[in-house]
Amino acid sequence: MHDRISNVGQIYTIGISNAGILNIGDSHQATPKARTMAIQKEGPTIKKDLQFEDYSIFRQKANWPKTLQSAKVRKKTIHHDVNINVRQVSLMALSTSSIFQVGNLNKISSEARVKHFRMLQDNEQN
Amino acid sequence: MNMEIHNWGLNVGKVEITAVGSSSVFLIGDNDSIVLSSFFDTPPESFTVGNIVPLSLS
């Protein structure tokens, strides 16, 4: 059904980290997930093991939209020209389980959860 | 709803992106369904009353 072809002349990327994916080719499904704790801490950094399970933001159920039965959409696609041409892509960073895909990717369902911490010194608590 | 799509090719010269992060997708190609969900939680004390730093110099 998706027989379009993506042609990319040049890809220039600097950093792919933390489960980033640079995928060239077709895939059927991708479900990237990311759980992050961002900590801004004043004072000496002591080893403190925070657990994801302790915080409700990581336990909450994601409320995926129910597939909208009412909006039945019959989509008909006709490719007169199957080419998708991109001359040049420059991407500095690809990180935290994100995907750069050249090619078809039918189904994507992604989830990202970020909890920020700010740990100030007790004497400066205004 | 009936939707009919006619594709006559797609040409892009140059794409410059600083960052693709936290479970996001940059796709050059076709797709059927995308569902994105994100949760965000800022600490309560990040709301400080008082000296609000002006964002612009106006």
N, CA and C atoms of all chains as a GROMACS GRO file, in nm:
protein
  552
    1MET      N    1   0.087  -0.118   0.000
    1MET     CA    2   0.000   0.000   0.000
    1MET      C    3   0.090   0.123   0.000
    2HIS      N    4   0.200   0.116   0.082
    2HIS     CA    5   0.291   0.232   0.083
    2HIS      C    6   0.409   0.197  -0.003
    3ASP      N    7   0.403   0.228  -0.134
    3ASP     CA    8   0.522   0.190  -0.209
    3ASP      C    9   0.600   0.314  -0.248
    4ARG      N   10   0.590   0.419  -0.166
    4ARG     CA   11   0.669   0.536  -0.200
    4ARG      C   12   0.814   0.516  -0.158
    5ILE      N   13   0.903   0.581  -0.227
    5ILE     CA   14   1.046   0.562  -0.202
    5ILE      C   15   1.102   0.695  -0.155
    6SER      N   16   1.175   0.692  -0.040
    6SER     CA   17   1.236   0.815   0.011
    6SER      C   18   1.381   0.816  -0.032
    7ASN      N   19   1.421   0.924  -0.099
    7ASN     CA   20   1.562   0.937  -0.141
    7ASN      C   21   1.621   1.056  -0.069
    8VAL      N   22   1.724   1.031   0.012
    8VAL     CA   23   1.789   1.141   0.084
    8VAL      C   24   1.932   1.150   0.035
    9GLY      N   25   1.974   1.270  -0.010
    9GLY     CA   26   2.107   1.286  -0.066
    9GLY      C   27   2.213   1.276   0.041
   10GLN      N   28   2.196   1.354   0.147
   10GLN     CA   29   2.305   1.357   0.245
   10GLN      C   30   2.245   1.377   0.384
   11ILE      N   31   2.294   1.299   0.480
   11ILE     CA   32   2.250   1.316   0.619
   11ILE      C   33   2.373   1.353   0.700
   12TYR      N   34   2.366   1.466   0.772
   12TYR     CA   35   2.479   1.507   0.856
   12TYR      C   36   2.427   1.514   0.999
   13THR      N   37   2.473   1.424   1.087
   13THR     CA   38   2.425   1.430   1.225
   13THR      C   39   2.544   1.423   1.319
   14ILE      N   40   2.531   1.490   1.433
   14ILE     CA   41   2.645   1.496   1.526
   14ILE      C   42   2.631   1.390   1.634
   15GLY      N   43   2.514   1.384   1.700
   15GLY     CA   44   2.508   1.294   1.816
   15GLY      C   45   2.382   1.212   1.817
   16ILE      N   46   2.396   1.080   1.829
   16ILE     CA   47   2.279   0.994   1.849
   16ILE      C   48   2.302   0.925   1.983
   17SER      N   49   2.220   0.957   2.085
   17SER     CA   50   2.248   0.903   2.218
   17SER      C   51   2.118   0.861   2.284
   18ASN      N   52   2.132   0.795   2.397
   18ASN     CA   53   2.018   0.754   2.481
   18ASN      C   54   1.911   0.688   2.397
   19ALA      N   55   1.946   0.579   2.333
   19ALA     CA   56   1.848   0.497   2.259
   19ALA      C   57   1.787   0.574   2.143
   20GLY      N   58   1.866   0.663   2.080
   20GLY     CA   59   1.815   0.724   1.957
   20GLY      C   60   1.832   0.626   1.843
   21ILE      N   61   1.742   0.637   1.743
   21ILE     CA   62   1.748   0.541   1.631
   21ILE      C   63   1.750   0.618   1.500
   22LEU      N   64   1.852   0.594   1.418
   22LEU     CA   65   1.851   0.649   1.282
   22LEU      C   66   1.822   0.530   1.191
   23ASN      N   67   1.701   0.524   1.136
   23ASN     CA   68   1.656   0.405   1.064
   23ASN      C   69   1.640   0.440   0.917
   24ILE      N   70   1.714   0.370   0.832
   24ILE     CA   71   1.699   0.392   0.688
   24ILE      C   72   1.637   0.267   0.632
   25GLY      N   73   1.512   0.281   0.582
   25GLY     CA   74   1.441   0.163   0.533
   25GLY      C   75   1.302   0.166   0.590
   26ASP      N   76   1.221   0.066   0.555
   26ASP     CA   77   1.081   0.067   0.596
   26ASP      C   78   1.064  -0.012   0.725
   27SER      N   79   0.973   0.033   0.808
   27SER     CA   80   0.938  -0.044   0.927
   27SER      C   81   0.787  -0.041   0.941
   28HIS      N   82   0.735  -0.138   1.022
   28HIS     CA   83   0.590  -0.142   1.036
   28HIS      C   84   0.545  -0.060   1.155
   29GLN      N   85   0.613  -0.084   1.273
   29GLN     CA   86   0.558  -0.021   1.393
   29GLN      C   87   0.671   0.025   1.484
   30ALA      N   88   0.648   0.138   1.556
   30ALA     CA   89   0.749   0.185   1.653
   30ALA      C   90   0.675   0.233   1.775
   31THR      N   91   0.721   0.188   1.894
   31THR     CA   92   0.659   0.240   2.017
   31THR      C   93   0.772   0.291   2.109
   32PRO      N   94   0.828   0.411   2.081
   32PRO     CA   95   0.934   0.462   2.168
   32PRO      C   96   0.878   0.509   2.301
   33LYS      N   97   0.952   0.480   2.408
   33LYS     CA   98   0.909   0.523   2.542
   33LYS      C   99   1.028   0.587   2.612
   34ALA      N  100   1.003   0.693   2.690
   34ALA     CA  101   1.114   0.757   2.762
   34ALA      C  102   1.065   0.798   2.900
   35ARG      N  103   1.144   0.761   3.003
   35ARG     CA  104   1.113   0.806   3.139
   35ARG      C  105   1.234   0.884   3.188
   36THR      N  106   1.215   1.009   3.226
   36THR     CA  107   1.329   1.094   3.260
   36THR      C  108   1.305   1.161   3.393
   37MET      N  109   1.414   1.169   3.474
   37MET     CA  110   1.408   1.252   3.595
   37MET      C  111   1.515   1.358   3.580
   38ALA      N  112   1.471   1.486   3.576
   38ALA     CA  113   1.566   1.595   3.559
   38ALA      C  114   1.588   1.659   3.696
   39ILE      N  115   1.712   1.655   3.746
   39ILE     CA  116   1.737   1.700   3.883
   39ILE      C  117   1.826   1.822   3.882
   40GLN      N  118   1.776   1.934   3.942
   40GLN     CA  119   1.860   2.052   3.961
   40GLN      C  120   1.889   2.060   4.110
   41LYS      N  121   2.018   2.042   4.145
   41LYS     CA  122   2.049   2.029   4.288
   41LYS      C  123   2.156   2.128   4.328
   42GLU      N  124   2.134   2.192   4.442
   42GLU     CA  125   2.234   2.284   4.497
   42GLU      C  126   2.315   2.205   4.600
   43GLY      N  127   2.442   2.242   4.613
   43GLY     CA  128   2.522   2.177   4.718
   43GLY      C  129   2.586   2.050   4.668
   44PRO      N  130   2.648   1.978   4.759
   44PRO     CA  131   2.725   1.859   4.717
   44PRO      C  132   2.632   1.754   4.657
   45THR      N  133   2.685   1.687   4.556
   45THR     CA  134   2.599   1.585   4.492
   45THR      C  135   2.620   1.453   4.568
   46ILE      N  136   2.519   1.414   4.646
   46ILE     CA  137   2.533   1.287   4.719
   46ILE      C  138   2.456   1.182   4.639
   47LYS      N  139   2.500   1.057   4.654
   47LYS     CA  140   2.435   0.952   4.575
   47LYS      C  141   2.296   0.926   4.635
   48LYS      N  142   2.193   0.952   4.558
   48LYS     CA  143   2.058   0.934   4.610
   48LYS      C  144   1.982   0.854   4.505
   49ASP      N  145   1.944   0.731   4.537
   49ASP     CA  146   1.883   0.654   4.427
   49ASP      C  147   1.732   0.678   4.428
   50LEU      N  148   1.689   0.759   4.333
   50LEU     CA  149   1.544   0.783   4.319
   50LEU      C  150   1.488   0.669   4.236
   51GLN      N  151   1.374   0.617   4.277
   51GLN     CA  152   1.313   0.508   4.201
   51GLN      C  153   1.197   0.561   4.120
   52PHE      N  154   1.184   0.513   3.996
   52PHE     CA  155   1.072   0.559   3.914
   52PHE      C  156   0.939   0.523   3.979
   53GLU      N  157   0.938   0.403   4.046
   53GLU     CA  158   0.806   0.354   4.095
   53GLU      C  159   0.753   0.446   4.204
   54ASP      N  160   0.843   0.525   4.268
   54ASP     CA  161   0.794   0.604   4.381
   54ASP      C  162   0.704   0.718   4.335
   55TYR      N  163   0.708   0.752   4.207
   55TYR     CA  164   0.639   0.875   4.165
   55TYR      C  165   0.521   0.840   4.075
   56SER      N  166   0.407   0.909   4.102
   56SER     CA  167   0.284   0.868   4.034
   56SER      C  168   0.291   0.900   3.886
   57ILE      N  169   0.372   1.003   3.847
   57ILE     CA  170   0.374   1.040   3.706
   57ILE      C  171   0.419   0.921   3.621
   58PHE      N  172   0.501   0.832   3.678
   58PHE     CA  173   0.550   0.719   3.600
   58PHE      C  174   0.454   0.601   3.608
   59ARG      N  175   0.358   0.609   3.705
   59ARG     CA  176   0.266   0.494   3.715
   59ARG      C  177   0.136   0.521   3.641
   60GLN      N  178   0.110   0.650   3.614
   60GLN     CA  179  -0.021   0.683   3.553
   60GLN      C  180  -0.037   0.610   3.421
   61LYS      N  181  -0.162   0.574   3.392
   61LYS     CA  182  -0.188   0.508   3.263
   61LYS      C  183  -0.194   0.616   3.156
   62ALA      N  184  -0.134   0.589   3.040
   62ALA     CA  185  -0.145   0.690   2.934
   62ALA      C  186  -0.285   0.677   2.876
   63ASN      N  187  -0.353   0.791   2.856
   63ASN     CA  188  -0.490   0.777   2.803
   63ASN      C  189  -0.486   0.789   2.651
   64TRP      N  190  -0.466   0.673   2.588
   64TRP     CA  191  -0.464   0.674   2.442
   64TRP      C  192  -0.603   0.704   2.391
   65PRO      N  193  -0.616   0.785   2.286
   65PRO     CA  194  -0.750   0.812   2.232
   65PRO      C  195  -0.811   0.681   2.182
   66LYS      N  196  -0.937   0.663   2.212
   66LYS     CA  197  -1.003   0.541   2.161
   66LYS      C  198  -1.008   0.553   2.009
   67THR      N  199  -0.994   0.439   1.936
   67THR     CA  200  -0.996   0.454   1.790
   67THR      C  201  -1.133   0.510   1.752
   68LEU      N  202  -1.131   0.622   1.680
   68LEU     CA  203  -1.259   0.694   1.661
   68LEU      C  204  -1.340   0.614   1.559
   69GLN      N  205  -1.433   0.530   1.611
   69GLN     CA  206  -1.516   0.454   1.516
   69GLN      C  207  -1.605   0.550   1.439
   70SER      N  208  -1.649   0.658   1.509
   70SER     CA  209  -1.748   0.745   1.443
   70SER      C  210  -1.686   0.804   1.318
   71ALA      N  211  -1.560   0.852   1.327
   71ALA     CA  212  -1.504   0.920   1.210
   71ALA      C  213  -1.444   0.814   1.118
   72LYS      N  214  -1.534   0.734   1.056
   72LYS     CA  215  -1.484   0.632   0.964
   72LYS      C  216  -1.425   0.704   0.843
   73VAL      N  217  -1.297   0.690   0.823
   73VAL     CA  218  -1.234   0.761   0.711
   73VAL      C  219  -1.189   0.656   0.612
   74ARG      N  220  -1.244   0.660   0.493
   74ARG     CA  221  -1.196   0.568   0.388
   74ARG      C  222  -1.095   0.645   0.306
   75LYS      N  223  -0.968   0.606   0.318
   75LYS     CA  224  -0.860   0.683   0.252
   75LYS      C  225  -0.816   0.608   0.128
   76LYS      N  226  -0.812   0.678   0.017
   76LYS     CA  227  -0.766   0.613  -0.108
   76LYS      C  228  -0.644   0.694  -0.154
   77THR      N  229  -0.532   0.625  -0.171
   77THR     CA  230  -0.410   0.699  -0.208
   77THR      C  231  -0.362   0.653  -0.344
   78ILE      N  232  -0.332   0.749  -0.430
   78ILE     CA  233  -0.281   0.714  -0.564
   78ILE      C  234  -0.147   0.782  -0.580
   79HIS      N  235  -0.041   0.703  -0.597
   79HIS     CA  236   0.092   0.761  -0.613
   79HIS      C  237   0.123   0.775  -0.762
   80HIS      N  238   0.113   0.897  -0.815
   80HIS     CA  239   0.151   0.916  -0.955
   80HIS      C  240   0.302   0.920  -0.966
   81ASP      N  241   0.367   0.975  -0.858
   81ASP     CA  242   0.513   0.976  -0.856
   81ASP      C  243   0.553   0.924  -0.719
   82VAL      N  244   0.624   0.811  -0.717
   82VAL     CA  245   0.645   0.746  -0.587
   82VAL      C  246   0.763   0.805  -0.511
   83ASN      N  247   0.827   0.912  -0.565
   83ASN     CA  248   0.951   0.956  -0.501
   83ASN      C  249   0.929   1.066  -0.400
   84ILE      N  250   0.999   1.051  -0.285
   84ILE     CA  251   1.011   1.160  -0.187
   84ILE      C  252   1.159   1.196  -0.188
   85ASN      N  253   1.195   1.315  -0.237
   85ASN     CA  254   1.337   1.349  -0.249
   85ASN      C  255   1.374   1.459  -0.152
   86VAL      N  256   1.474   1.429  -0.068
   86VAL     CA  257   1.526   1.531   0.022
   86VAL      C  258   1.674   1.541  -0.007
   87ARG      N  259   1.723   1.661  -0.041
   87ARG     CA  260   1.864   1.671  -0.082
   87ARG      C  261   1.955   1.656   0.039
   88GLN      N  262   1.923   1.732   0.143
   88GLN     CA  263   2.020   1.733   0.253
   88GLN      C  264   1.948   1.746   0.386
   89VAL      N  265   1.991   1.667   0.485
   89VAL     CA  266   1.934   1.679   0.619
   89VAL      C  267   2.050   1.700   0.715
   90SER      N  268   2.042   1.808   0.797
   90SER     CA  269   2.147   1.819   0.901
   90SER      C  270   2.075   1.823   1.035
   91LEU      N  271   2.112   1.725   1.120
   91LEU     CA  272   2.041   1.706   1.246
   91LEU      C  273   2.146   1.702   1.356
   92MET      N  274   2.141   1.796   1.450
   92MET     CA  275   2.250   1.801   1.546
   92MET      C  276   2.238   1.687   1.648
   93ALA      N  277   2.118   1.672   1.705
   93ALA     CA  278   2.111   1.574   1.813
   93ALA      C  279   1.986   1.489   1.796
   94LEU      N  280   2.002   1.361   1.829
   94LEU     CA  281   1.888   1.268   1.823
   94LEU      C  282   1.899   1.187   1.951
   95SER      N  283   1.810   1.214   2.050
   95SER     CA  284   1.835   1.145   2.178
   95SER      C  285   1.705   1.108   2.248
   96THR      N  286   1.719   1.036   2.361
   96THR     CA  287   1.608   0.997   2.449
   96THR      C  288   1.500   0.922   2.371
   97SER      N  289   1.539   0.808   2.318
   97SER     CA  290   1.454   0.712   2.245
   97SER      C  291   1.369   0.782   2.139
   98SER      N  292   1.438   0.862   2.057
   98SER     CA  293   1.362   0.923   1.945
   98SER      C  294   1.413   0.860   1.815
   99ILE      N  295   1.335   0.881   1.709
   99ILE     CA  296   1.358   0.807   1.585
   99ILE      C  297   1.369   0.904   1.468
  100PHE      N  298   1.473   0.886   1.389
  100PHE     CA  299   1.481   0.956   1.260
  100PHE      C  300   1.472   0.848   1.154
  101GLN      N  301   1.365   0.846   1.080
  101GLN     CA  302   1.343   0.736   0.987
  101GLN      C  303   1.335   0.787   0.845
  102VAL      N  304   1.412   0.724   0.757
  102VAL     CA  305   1.399   0.751   0.614
  102VAL      C  306   1.332   0.629   0.555
  103GLY      N  307   1.204   0.644   0.520
  103GLY     CA  308   1.131   0.527   0.471
  103GLY      C  309   0.996   0.524   0.540
  104ASN      N  310   0.920   0.421   0.517
  104ASN     CA  311   0.782   0.419   0.569
  104ASN      C  312   0.781   0.363   0.710
  105LEU      N  313   0.690   0.418   0.790
  105LEU     CA  314   0.673   0.369   0.927
  105LEU      C  315   0.524   0.376   0.956
  106ASN      N  316   0.458   0.260   0.954
  106ASN     CA  317   0.312   0.264   0.949
  106ASN      C  318   0.250   0.311   1.079
  107LYS      N  319   0.294   0.249   1.190
  107LYS     CA  320   0.225   0.281   1.314
  107LYS      C  321   0.325   0.333   1.417
  108ILE      N  322   0.294   0.448   1.477
  108ILE     CA  323   0.382   0.503   1.581
  108ILE      C  324   0.296   0.532   1.702
  109SER      N  325   0.338   0.479   1.818
  109SER     CA  326   0.268   0.524   1.940
  109SER      C  327   0.377   0.548   2.043
  110SER      N  328   0.400   0.675   2.078
  110SER     CA  329   0.518   0.706   2.160
  110SER      C  330   0.474   0.772   2.290
  111GLU      N  331   0.561   0.760   2.391
  111GLU     CA  332   0.525   0.812   2.523
  111GLU      C  333   0.650   0.867   2.588
  112ALA      N  334   0.641   0.987   2.646
  112ALA     CA  335   0.757   1.046   2.714
  112ALA      C  336   0.709   1.102   2.847
  113ARG      N  337   0.780   1.068   2.955
  113ARG     CA  338   0.742   1.117   3.089
  113ARG      C  339   0.864   1.183   3.151
  114VAL      N  340   0.849   1.309   3.194
  114VAL     CA  341   0.962   1.382   3.252
  114VAL      C  342   0.919   1.434   3.388
  115LYS      N  343   1.001   1.406   3.490
  115LYS     CA  344   0.973   1.465   3.621
  115LYS      C  345   1.092   1.551   3.659
  116HIS      N  346   1.062   1.677   3.695
  116HIS     CA  347   1.170   1.770   3.730
  116HIS      C  348   1.182   1.779   3.880
  117PHE      N  349   1.307   1.780   3.928
  117PHE     CA  350   1.331   1.798   4.073
  117PHE      C  351   1.411   1.926   4.091
  118ARG      N  352   1.380   2.002   4.197
  118ARG     CA  353   1.465   2.115   4.230
  118ARG      C  354   1.498   2.103   4.377
  119MET      N  355   1.624   2.078   4.408
  119MET     CA  356   1.664   2.055   4.548
  119MET      C  357   1.750   2.173   4.591
  120LEU      N  358   1.684   2.269   4.662
  120LEU     CA  359   1.760   2.387   4.703
  120LEU      C  360   1.820   2.361   4.841
  121GLN      N  361   1.925   2.440   4.875
  121GLN     CA  362   1.980   2.430   5.011
  121GLN      C  363   1.872   2.478   5.107
  122ASP      N  364   1.868   2.423   5.232
  122ASP     CA  365   1.759   2.462   5.324
  122ASP      C  366   1.769   2.609   5.360
  123ASN      N  367   1.893   2.665   5.378
  123ASN     CA  368   1.898   2.803   5.430
  123ASN      C  369   1.850   2.902   5.325
  124GLU      N  370   1.849   2.869   5.198
  124GLU     CA  371   1.807   2.971   5.100
  124GLU      C  372   1.659   2.955   5.063
  125GLN      N  373   1.586   2.880   5.142
  125GLN     CA  374   1.444   2.857   5.105
  125GLN      C  375   1.367   2.987   5.123
  126ASN      N  376   1.334   3.063   5.011
  126ASN     CA  377   1.264   3.192   5.031
  126ASN      C  378   1.115   3.171   5.034
  127MET      N  379  -1.636   0.943   0.594
  127MET     CA  380  -1.566   1.046   0.520
  127MET      C  381  -1.476   0.978   0.417
  128ASN      N  382  -1.487   1.022   0.291
  128ASN     CA  383  -1.399   0.966   0.187
  128ASN      C  384  -1.284   1.062   0.164
  129MET      N  385  -1.163   1.006   0.158
  129MET     CA  386  -1.046   1.094   0.139
  129MET      C  387  -0.964   1.032   0.028
  130GLU      N  388  -0.937   1.112  -0.075
  130GLU     CA  389  -0.860   1.057  -0.187
  130GLU      C  390  -0.734   1.141  -0.203
  131ILE      N  391  -0.620   1.076  -0.208
  131ILE     CA  392  -0.492   1.149  -0.210
  131ILE      C  393  -0.421   1.117  -0.341
  132HIS      N  394  -0.378   1.222  -0.409
  132HIS     CA  395  -0.299   1.202  -0.531
  132HIS      C  396  -0.160   1.259  -0.504
  133ASN      N  397  -0.060   1.174  -0.513
  133ASN     CA  398   0.077   1.219  -0.488
  133ASN      C  399   0.152   1.233  -0.619
  134TRP      N  400   0.208   1.356  -0.639
  134TRP     CA  401   0.291   1.377  -0.759
  134TRP      C  402   0.434   1.403  -0.716
  135GLY      N  403   0.482   1.326  -0.623
  135GLY     CA  404   0.622   1.342  -0.582
  135GLY      C  405   0.633   1.452  -0.478
  136LEU      N  406   0.744   1.447  -0.404
  136LEU     CA  407   0.765   1.543  -0.295
  136LEU      C  408   0.913   1.576  -0.294
  137ASN      N  409   0.948   1.706  -0.311
  137ASN     CA  410   1.090   1.740  -0.315
  137ASN      C  411   1.121   1.845  -0.211
  138VAL      N  412   1.218   1.813  -0.127
  138VAL     CA  413   1.259   1.907  -0.024
  138VAL      C  414   1.407   1.934  -0.043
  139GLY      N  415   1.447   2.060  -0.035
  139GLY     CA  416   1.589   2.093  -0.058
  139GLY      C  417   1.672   2.058   0.062
  140LYS      N  418   1.647   2.129   0.174
  140LYS     CA  419   1.739   2.115   0.286
  140LYS      C  420   1.657   2.117   0.414
  141VAL      N  421   1.693   2.030   0.505
  141VAL     CA  422   1.625   2.029   0.634
  141VAL      C  423   1.731   2.051   0.741
  142GLU      N  424   1.710   2.148   0.831
  142GLU     CA  425   1.806   2.168   0.941
  142GLU      C  426   1.730   2.157   1.071
  143ILE      N  427   1.768   2.063   1.154
  143ILE     CA  428   1.699   2.044   1.282
  143ILE      C  429   1.803   2.046   1.392
  144THR      N  430   1.777   2.120   1.499
  144THR     CA  431   1.873   2.120   1.610
  144THR      C  432   1.862   1.990   1.687
  145ALA      N  433   1.742   1.953   1.725
  145ALA     CA  434   1.738   1.831   1.809
  145ALA      C  435   1.605   1.761   1.790
  146VAL      N  436   1.609   1.628   1.795
  146VAL     CA  437   1.487   1.546   1.800
  146VAL      C  438   1.499   1.468   1.929
  147GLY      N  439   1.410   1.496   2.026
  147GLY     CA  440   1.431   1.432   2.155
  147GLY      C  441   1.303   1.384   2.220
  148SER      N  442   1.319   1.311   2.327
  148SER     CA  443   1.214   1.252   2.414
  148SER      C  444   1.100   1.194   2.331
  149SER      N  445   1.132   1.078   2.274
  149SER     CA  446   1.032   0.994   2.206
  149SER      C  447   0.963   1.063   2.091
  150SER      N  448   1.033   1.155   2.026
  150SER     CA  449   0.966   1.216   1.910
  150SER      C  450   1.024   1.152   1.782
  151VAL      N  451   0.956   1.176   1.672
  151VAL     CA  452   0.990   1.105   1.549
  151VAL      C  453   1.007   1.208   1.437
  152PHE      N  454   1.114   1.192   1.358
  152PHE     CA  455   1.130   1.272   1.236
  152PHE      C  456   1.126   1.172   1.121
  153LEU      N  457   1.019   1.178   1.043
  153LEU     CA  458   0.994   1.074   0.945
  153LEU      C  459   0.998   1.132   0.805
  154ILE      N  460   1.077   1.072   0.717
  154ILE     CA  461   1.072   1.108   0.575
  154ILE      C  462   1.013   0.986   0.506
  155GLY      N  463   0.879   0.987   0.489
  155GLY     CA  464   0.816   0.868   0.431
  155GLY      C  465   0.670   0.866   0.471
  156ASP      N  466   0.602   0.756   0.446
  156ASP     CA  467   0.458   0.749   0.469
  156ASP      C  468   0.429   0.696   0.608
  157ASN      N  469   0.308   0.724   0.652
  157ASN     CA  470   0.269   0.675   0.783
  157ASN      C  471   0.118   0.660   0.788
  158ASP      N  472   0.070   0.567   0.872
  158ASP     CA  473  -0.075   0.550   0.887
  158ASP      C  474  -0.126   0.618   1.010
  159SER      N  475  -0.067   0.582   1.125
  159SER     CA  476  -0.125   0.639   1.248
  159SER      C  477  -0.014   0.676   1.344
  160ILE      N  478  -0.026   0.798   1.401
  160ILE     CA  479   0.071   0.843   1.501
  160ILE      C  480  -0.005   0.881   1.627
  161VAL      N  481   0.034   0.823   1.739
  161VAL     CA  482  -0.027   0.863   1.867
  161VAL      C  483   0.087   0.902   1.960
  162LEU      N  484   0.089   1.028   2.005
  162LEU     CA  485   0.199   1.073   2.091
  162LEU      C  486   0.142   1.112   2.226
  163SER      N  487   0.212   1.071   2.332
  163SER     CA  488   0.161   1.109   2.465
  163SER      C  489   0.280   1.153   2.548
  164SER      N  490   0.261   1.263   2.622
  164SER     CA  491   0.375   1.303   2.706
  164SER      C  492   0.324   1.354   2.840
  165PHE      N  493   0.399   1.322   2.944
  165PHE     CA  494   0.365   1.362   3.082
  165PHE      C  495   0.475   1.454   3.129
  166PHE      N  496   0.437   1.555   3.207
  166PHE     CA  497   0.536   1.657   3.244
  166PHE      C  498   0.503   1.701   3.385
  167ASP      N  499   0.603   1.706   3.470
  167ASP     CA  500   0.571   1.740   3.609
  167ASP      C  501   0.682   1.831   3.661
  168THR      N  502   0.644   1.954   3.694
  168THR     CA  503   0.743   2.052   3.743
  168THR      C  504   0.728   2.061   3.895
  169PRO      N  505   0.840   2.080   3.968
  169PRO     CA  506   0.829   2.083   4.115
  169PRO      C  507   0.746   2.203   4.161
  170PRO      N  508   0.669   2.187   4.269
  170PRO     CA  509   0.585   2.298   4.316
  170PRO      C  510   0.667   2.423   4.345
  171GLU      N  511   0.790   2.408   4.398
  171GLU     CA  512   0.860   2.530   4.437
  171GLU      C  513   0.918   2.602   4.316
  172SER      N  514   0.891   2.550   4.198
  172SER     CA  515   0.946   2.622   4.083
  172SER      C  516   0.862   2.747   4.059
  173PHE      N  517   0.743   2.753   4.120
  173PHE     CA  518   0.661   2.874   4.106
  173PHE      C  519   0.705   2.970   4.215
  174THR      N  520   0.785   3.072   4.180
  174THR     CA  521   0.834   3.162   4.286
  174THR      C  522   0.760   3.295   4.274
  175VAL      N  523   0.708   3.338   4.387
  175VAL     CA  524   0.640   3.468   4.389
  175VAL      C  525   0.750   3.574   4.406
  176GLY      N  526   0.734   3.690   4.341
  176GLY     CA  527   0.835   3.793   4.365
  176GLY      C  528   0.911   3.820   4.238
  177ASN      N  529   1.041   3.822   4.246
  177ASN     CA  530   1.119   3.876   4.134
  177ASN      C  531   1.106   3.786   4.010
  178ILE      N  532   1.008   3.821   3.928
  178ILE     CA  533   0.989   3.746   3.802
  178ILE      C  534   1.086   3.807   3.700
  179VAL      N  535   1.171   3.722   3.642
  179VAL     CA  536   1.270   3.774   3.547
  179VAL      C  537   1.196   3.814   3.419
  180PRO      N  538   1.207   3.940   3.372
  180PRO     CA  539   1.137   3.981   3.248
  180PRO      C  540   1.191   3.902   3.130
  181LEU      N  541   1.104   3.848   3.048
  181LEU     CA  542   1.150   3.767   2.935
  181LEU      C  543   1.205   3.855   2.824
  182SER      N  544   1.142   3.972   2.803
  182SER     CA  545   1.192   4.055   2.692
  182SER      C  546   1.241   4.186   2.750
  183LEU      N  547   1.322   4.260   2.674
  183LEU     CA  548   1.384   4.383   2.728
  183LEU      C  549   1.295   4.503   2.704
  184SER      N  550   1.166   4.476   2.665
  184SER     CA  551   1.084   4.593   2.629
  184SER      C  552   1.053   4.674   2.753
   0.00000   0.00000   0.00000
